[in-house]
Amino acid sequence: EPLFRSAAMDAEGMKEKVLQALTDEPLKAAQIAKKVGGTSGRDVNKHLYALEKEGKAKQAPPPLWVATGGPSQPNSTPQSSLISLETPIRDLPGTFREVVNYMNVGISDSASWKTFAGIIDYSMKDIAMFESKSDGPWTVITDWSTKAEATLRRFIDVMAEMKRADILSGLDERLGEKMVPEARSYLKEKMQVPSPVSESAGSDGGESPVPTKED
């Protein structure tokens, strides 16, 4: 039975079937068309060129086409989709919120989300406003994400400054495989920091000040 049932078939599905036809051996466009139920090479040319642009197929040599085994392979992420150190916080995957939730864990005040807010230049008044929300840490992140400085690199640097190895480890666990190699290496280097002291620890039981700018 032909793989192409009609010209109205979804273009993306059509392209995948053309790629599938190339997995066994190099073929000419006309051969691919015949294999998938087309009538001529013109029926599949646009899909072949689209696959070539995506790095999934190539002419080797013309007029033969072959699958490259590139980004189309399972569990492979195109380089352009990987996370770099300069990726804006707002563009990180949804799992980043799970990492931010670690800021709610009971630890010393010097390593809390309020300290994070102070380091990234929010005032005490701002922090009081964030604290009135149901999810203070995420409210801070959401507001901060609108600023140019809110990149993955800056977030990693601040977490390292706060000695939040737990958050950096969570970041690596959830997003590490989606990062470019240099970004993940940078993250792992910054992960080598002591763990924060819990709220119940400390010699005098006092709270550490939250560094913030004045109102």
Backbone torsions as a table, in degrees:
resi	resn	phi	psi	omega
1	GLU	NA	133.6	179.6
2	PRO	-59.1	142.4	177.4
3	LEU	-73.7	-29.6	177.1
4	PHE	-94.2	116.0	-178.7
5	ARG	-92.8	-27.0	179.6
6	SER	-161.0	159.5	179.9
7	ALA	-69.1	-16.3	-177.6
8	ALA	-87.7	-0.3	-179.4
9	MET	-58.8	146.1	179.8
10	ASP	-50.8	129.6	-174.3
11	ALA	-62.1	-38.0	-178.3
12	GLU	-67.4	-41.4	177.5
13	GLY	-65.5	-36.1	178.8
14	MET	-63.5	-43.8	-179.2
15	LYS	-63.0	-39.9	179.1
16	GLU	-65.0	-35.3	179.1
17	LYS	-70.2	-34.5	174.9
18	VAL	-64.3	-42.7	178.0
19	LEU	-62.9	-40.1	179.0
20	GLN	-61.8	-36.8	-179.8
21	ALA	-65.9	-21.6	-177.7
22	LEU	-90.6	-5.4	-172.5
23	THR	-70.0	-25.0	-175.5
24	ASP	-88.5	-37.6	-175.0
25	GLU	-163.4	157.6	175.2
26	PRO	-64.1	140.4	-178.4
27	LEU	-140.0	153.6	171.0
28	LYS	-80.6	159.3	-179.3
29	ALA	-56.2	-41.0	-179.9
30	ALA	-64.5	-36.4	178.6
31	GLN	-68.2	-38.7	178.5
32	ILE	-64.3	-43.8	180.0
33	ALA	-59.3	-42.8	179.7
34	LYS	-65.0	-38.7	-177.4
35	LYS	-67.4	-32.7	-178.4
36	VAL	-102.3	5.5	173.8
37	GLY	98.6	9.6	176.8
38	GLY	-82.6	-176.9	-178.5
39	THR	-111.9	-22.9	179.9
40	SER	-155.4	170.5	180.0
41	GLY	-60.2	-27.4	-179.8
42	ARG	-62.0	-25.2	-178.9
43	ASP	-68.1	-23.6	-174.9
44	VAL	-120.1	-6.7	-175.7
45	ASN	-56.6	-43.8	-176.6
46	LYS	-64.7	-32.1	179.1
47	HIS	-74.8	-36.2	177.8
48	LEU	-64.1	-43.2	-179.8
49	TYR	-69.2	-32.3	176.1
50	ALA	-66.8	-41.6	178.3
51	LEU	-65.6	-36.6	178.3
52	GLU	-64.7	-41.5	179.6
53	LYS	-63.7	-32.8	180.0
54	GLU	-83.8	-4.0	-179.9
55	GLY	79.4	19.0	-177.5
56	LYS	-100.3	-16.0	179.0
57	ALA	-149.6	159.3	178.4
58	LYS	-154.4	163.2	174.5
59	GLN	-89.4	123.2	-173.5
60	ALA	-150.5	88.7	-18.5
61	PRO	-87.2	170.3	175.3
62	PRO	-57.8	144.1	6.0
63	PRO	-92.3	14.3	-179.6
64	LEU	-78.7	145.3	175.0
65	TRP	-117.1	146.0	-179.6
66	VAL	-143.7	145.5	174.5
67	ALA	-72.0	139.0	-176.7
68	THR	-89.6	-17.5	-175.9
69	GLY	71.4	24.7	-177.0
70	GLY	-88.1	-128.9	-173.7
71	PRO	-58.5	-13.5	-179.5
72	SER	-76.5	-11.7	-178.0
73	GLN	-68.8	149.1	179.1
74	PRO	-58.4	147.0	176.5
75	ASN	64.3	16.5	178.1
76	SER	-106.6	137.2	-179.1
77	THR	-114.9	126.4	178.0
78	PRO	-55.5	143.1	-177.3
79	GLN	-55.6	-37.6	-177.8
80	SER	-66.1	-18.4	-178.9
81	SER	-94.8	-6.2	-177.7
82	LEU	-75.1	154.9	-178.5
83	ILE	-87.0	129.9	176.6
84	SER	-109.1	173.3	178.5
85	LEU	-64.8	-25.3	-179.0
86	GLU	-93.9	5.4	177.2
87	THR	-63.9	128.0	178.6
88	PRO	-62.2	143.7	177.8
89	ILE	-53.9	-37.5	-177.4
90	ARG	-64.7	-18.0	-177.8
91	ASP	-98.4	2.8	179.6
92	LEU	-75.0	153.2	180.0
93	PRO	-60.8	163.0	-177.8
94	GLY	-59.1	-25.9	-179.5
95	THR	-65.4	-14.0	177.1
96	PHE	-61.3	-30.2	179.9
97	ARG	-63.6	-33.4	177.8
98	GLU	-61.6	-36.6	178.6
99	VAL	-67.5	-43.9	-179.8
100	VAL	-61.2	-32.6	-179.9
101	ASN	-61.8	-20.6	177.1
102	TYR	-61.0	-22.8	-179.6
103	MET	-67.1	-14.7	179.3
104	ASN	-82.8	-9.8	-178.5
105	VAL	-67.7	139.2	-178.4
106	GLY	-68.1	105.8	178.9
107	ILE	-136.0	-178.5	179.2
108	SER	-61.1	149.5	-177.6
109	ASP	-61.0	-27.1	-178.5
110	SER	-71.0	-11.0	179.6
111	ALA	-121.9	19.6	-177.8
112	SER	-86.9	173.7	178.9
113	TRP	-65.5	-25.9	178.5
114	LYS	-67.7	-38.7	176.4
115	THR	-65.5	-40.3	175.6
116	PHE	-55.8	-46.5	-179.4
117	ALA	-61.6	-39.6	179.2
118	GLY	-65.8	-41.1	-179.1
119	ILE	-63.6	-36.1	-179.4
120	ILE	-90.2	20.0	165.5
121	ASP	81.9	31.1	171.5
122	TYR	-95.1	147.5	-178.0
123	SER	-85.0	169.6	176.3
124	MET	-60.1	-36.4	178.0
125	LYS	-63.8	-42.4	177.6
126	ASP	-60.4	-46.9	-176.6
127	ILE	-62.7	-38.9	177.4
128	ALA	-61.6	-38.8	178.5
129	MET	-66.0	-44.3	179.5
130	PHE	-62.3	-37.7	-177.4
131	GLU	-66.4	-24.7	-179.9
132	SER	-75.9	-11.6	178.9
133	LYS	-84.1	162.3	-177.9
134	SER	-69.8	-25.8	179.3
135	ASP	-134.1	83.0	-177.1
136	GLY	-54.4	-50.0	-178.0
137	PRO	-57.6	-46.2	-177.3
138	TRP	-70.4	-32.0	176.7
139	THR	-63.1	-40.8	176.6
140	VAL	-61.8	-49.5	-178.5
141	ILE	-59.9	-43.8	-178.6
142	THR	-61.5	-43.0	179.1
143	ASP	-68.8	-45.0	-178.2
144	TRP	-62.8	-33.1	-175.5
145	SER	-63.1	-13.1	178.3
146	THR	-83.1	-7.0	-176.7
147	LYS	-96.8	149.2	-176.7
148	ALA	-62.0	-31.4	-176.8
149	GLU	-77.3	-8.5	-174.8
150	ALA	-79.6	78.2	179.6
151	THR	-115.4	168.9	177.6
152	LEU	-60.1	-40.8	-180.0
153	ARG	-57.9	-47.7	-178.3
154	ARG	-63.5	-40.6	179.2
155	PHE	-62.4	-45.6	179.2
156	ILE	-60.9	-44.4	-178.5
157	ASP	-61.2	-42.7	-179.2
158	VAL	-68.2	-40.5	178.4
159	MET	-63.2	-37.1	177.5
160	ALA	-67.4	-40.8	178.2
161	GLU	-61.7	-34.7	179.7
162	MET	-85.8	0.2	-178.6
163	LYS	60.5	36.7	179.1
164	ARG	-92.6	68.3	178.2
165	ALA	-61.6	-29.2	179.5
166	ASP	-64.8	-40.2	179.0
167	ILE	-71.5	-40.5	178.6
168	LEU	-64.1	-38.6	177.7
169	SER	-65.5	-40.6	177.4
170	GLY	-65.0	-35.8	177.4
171	LEU	-63.8	-43.5	179.2
172	ASP	-65.0	-41.2	-178.5
173	GLU	-63.8	-39.9	-174.7
174	ARG	-91.9	-31.0	-175.3
175	LEU	-122.3	-7.6	-174.3
176	GLY	-53.0	-43.6	-177.1
177	GLU	-70.9	-13.0	179.9
178	LYS	-98.1	3.8	-178.3
179	MET	-96.4	153.0	170.9
180	VAL	-67.0	151.8	-175.0
181	PRO	-51.7	-43.6	-177.4
182	GLU	-66.1	-32.7	178.3
183	ALA	-69.0	-41.8	-179.9
184	ARG	-69.0	-37.0	177.4
185	SER	-63.0	-40.6	178.6
186	TYR	-63.0	-43.5	179.2
187	LEU	-61.6	-46.3	-178.6
188	LYS	-64.0	-35.0	177.1
189	GLU	-64.6	-42.2	-179.2
190	LYS	-73.4	-17.3	179.3
191	MET	-70.1	-15.8	-177.1
192	GLN	-81.6	60.4	178.1
193	VAL	-126.6	154.2	178.5
194	PRO	-63.5	154.0	176.9
195	SER	-74.1	150.6	178.6
196	PRO	-69.1	155.1	178.6
197	VAL	-80.1	138.8	-179.0
198	SER	-70.2	162.9	-178.0
199	GLU	-63.0	-28.2	-176.7
200	SER	-82.0	-12.3	-178.5
201	ALA	-88.3	173.2	177.5
202	GLY	115.5	150.1	-174.8
203	SER	-75.8	-32.5	-176.7
204	ASP	-116.3	-1.5	177.5
205	GLY	71.1	5.4	-179.3
206	GLY	-78.5	165.8	179.8
207	GLU	-95.8	143.4	175.9
208	SER	-78.9	145.6	-179.6
209	PRO	-68.8	150.4	177.4
210	VAL	-95.5	115.7	-178.4
211	PRO	-72.1	118.5	178.8
212	THR	-141.6	163.6	173.1
213	LYS	-80.7	158.4	177.6
214	GLU	-74.4	151.3	176.4
215	ASP	-64.9	NA	NA
